[in-house]
Amino acid sequence: MDNLQNNNVENNNIDNDNFKDKVNHKFSKVKENVSKSNSERKNFEERTRISNLINEAENKKSSLLIEMGILTYQKIREGYIKIEDFDSLSNSLLELDKYIYDRNLELNKLKKKNVTNDCECGNKIKGQDRFCSVCGKKVDDLDDRNMIICEFCDSEIEADSNYCVCCGKKVMFM
């Protein structure tokens, strides 16, 4: 009889250990999901902040374009246009174009963080991963491209570009 009671106690202990393991496993999954949600929330907040900066810069650009249009109209009506009159407005527009372009690049990098791709081996690869965690294959990364600096707006562009993706000027190869 004592043997039977001991077996029952041991079985109960094993059942309790299994139950504890299951609870701990579920709890760790919940913690993992909460952590993931916090990370996604922070990423969303950063994307929103950058989007707002882009909108502000685009609004400033619109105001400058309107001002430039009014000045052009006045000069045309007066019968003459001097290129020097447009220099400061053109420079301000170029600075805003570069700022908008850089913020869009920043925003795209943040968007890529949460994107997952499938590796050839079937593993899911997150946007910031450089290698597959299962097979070790190198993930093609756009940041590894050969880059040059545009002579006109100082933006970083791909070396094989014919035109700058920021200012639209033809790339001069030396």
Secondary structure, DSSP 4 states (H G I P E B T S, - for coil): -HHHHHHHHHHHHHHHHHHHHHHHHHHHHHHHHHHHHHHHHHHHHHHHHHHHHHHHHHHHHHHHHHHHHHHHHHHHHHT---THHHHHHHHHHHHHHHHHHHHHHHHHHHHHHT-EEE-TTS-EEETT-SB-TTT-PBPP-GGGS-EEE-TTT--EEETT-SB-TTT-PBPPP-
